[in-house]
Amino acid sequence: GLGGRRLKLPRLFASTARLALWYMIGVAAGVSALLGSAYLFTQRAMEKQVDLVIDTEIESLREDYRGGGLKRLINVLDHRDDDWGRLGAAYLLVDRQGTPLGGNLTTWPKVFTTSGRWLEFEITLNEQGRSVDHPVRAAVVALDGNRLLVGTDISERRRFARRLREASFWGMGLTGAFAAL
């Protein structure tokens, strides 16, 4: 009779609800994995692009050094003095004692983090009456006892990565909410 149907309806509802819950979890996990991996791959691609720019610049400066020695390298670095403002490029050549010989940085960074052969540090500049920190990614090479630091401002890339990360989290949250509905 009717009593048997009543028992089956709650059981059917319970199994449907369980299936819907697993479906929601699966969709949310799949979209989260997709958005998370897209974020990580994009961030790594941006890092590789920065590293390639720095490596290319180092090779160019090594060629200048090989072609004309220390004097030519210092001359080339002095001509790139305004490259920070235009390109966000940072250069510093120091001798064995750490005395600056050329470049647009005045001192060796005192506080930095390292990741393999890469340094990251901040340059504080006065912009429109206020101090602004600019993160820099750089590499250092030895040239006959001298050290050459070549880096680039990564502010824009960090802002883009932050916006991409926020968008990914919003996407994950909205996907979970829509799957729950």
N, C-alpha and C positions, 0 to 999 in steps of 0.2 A: 503494500500500500503506500500511502503517502509518507509514512514514517521513514521508509527506506530512502525516498527521494530527498527528504530533508537532511538526512545524514550525508548523502552524497554531495549536495550543494555546498556545504561548508568545506568539505574535503576538496572538491573541485576548485572552490575559491582559493583555498590555501595553496594548492599546487599551482594555480595560475598566478597568484601573488608571488610565490617563490620564483617561478619562471620569469616574471616581469622584473623582479629584483636582480636576478642573475643577468638578465639582458641589460638592465641599467648599468650594473657594475662592469659588464663586458664592454659596452659602448664607451663609458667614461674612461675605462682603462686604455682602450684602443686609441681613442682621441688624445688622451694625455700622453701616451707613448709617442704618437705621431708628432704632436706639438713640441714635446720635450726633445725629441731627436732632431727636429727641424731647428730648434733653438741652438742645440749643441753643435750641429754641423755648421750653421751660419756663423756662430761665434768662432769656431775653429778656422773657418775659411777667412774671416776677417783678420785673425791673428796671423795666418800664413801670408796674407797679402802684405801686412805691415812688415813681417820678417823679410819678405822678398824685397821690398823697397829698401830696407836697411842694408841687406846683403849686397844689393846692386850698388848702392851708394858707397859702401865700404870698398868694393872691388874697383870702382871708379877712382877713389882716393888712393888706393894702393897703386894703381897705374900711374897716377900723378907722382907718387913717391918714387916709384921705380924709374920714371922718366926724368925726374929732376931733383931727386933727393929731398931732404928735409926742408930746404929753402923753398922749393916749389910747392910742397904740401902746405906749408904755412901761408904762402901767398894765395893758394886756392882757398884755404879756409878763411882767410881774411876777406876775400871777395864774396864769401857766402855769409857774411856777418848779418845781413838782413833776412836770411832765410827763415828765421823763426817766425817773423811777422807774416811773411808771404806763404810759407809752406809748413810751418810747424816743425822744421828740421833743427836738430840740436847737434852741435859739434864741439869737441874739446880735445886738443892734443896737449899732452903733458910729457915732460922729460922724466928721467929716472927718479928725480927727487919730488916729482909732483907739481913742478912749476908749470903754469900754463904757457904754451907756446903759440897757440892759435885756436880759433873757433869762436863761436858766439856764446859759449858758457864761460863764466869767469872762474868758477871753482868746480872741483870734482864733487859729485853728489855725496853728501855725508850720510844720508839715510836712503837706503834702497833695498828692494827685495830681488832675489835672483831665482831664476827658473832655468836650469841648464846654463847655457851661455848668455842668456838674456837678463838684463837689468831692468827694473822698473822703479822710477822715482818721480817726485813731483817738483815742478818749477813754479815758484810763486812770483807772479807778476802784478804790477800795479796797473789796473785797467779802469779808466774813468774814475779815478779816485778811490778804488777799493782793491784789496788784495784778492787775486784769483789764482787758485791752484790748477796747474795743468799736468796731468799724468803723462809721463814719457816712457816709451819702451826703447831700449837701446842695446847695442852690442859693443864690446871692447875688443880691439885687436892690438897686438904688440908689433911695433915697427922698430927693430934694432934697439930695444931698451926703452923706447918711448911708448906711450899708450895713447891710442886714438879711440875716443868714444863717439859713436854715431847713433843718433836716435831720432824719434819722431813723436810728435804730440798725438796721443790717442784719445783725447777728450771726446771727439765726435763719435768714434767707434764705441766708446763706453756708453755714451748717451743712447746710441742706436741699440746696443745690446740690452740696456736697461728697459727701453721701450718694447723691444721684442719679447723680453722675459715677462714684462707686465701683460702684454697682449696674450702671451701663451697661457699665463695663469688665468686671465679672464676667460679665455677660450675653454680651458679645462673646467672652470667653475660653471660657465653657462652650459656646457655640454652635459655636465652632471645634473644641473637643474632641469634642462629640457628632457633628459632621459628619465628623470624622476616623474615629470609630468606625464 
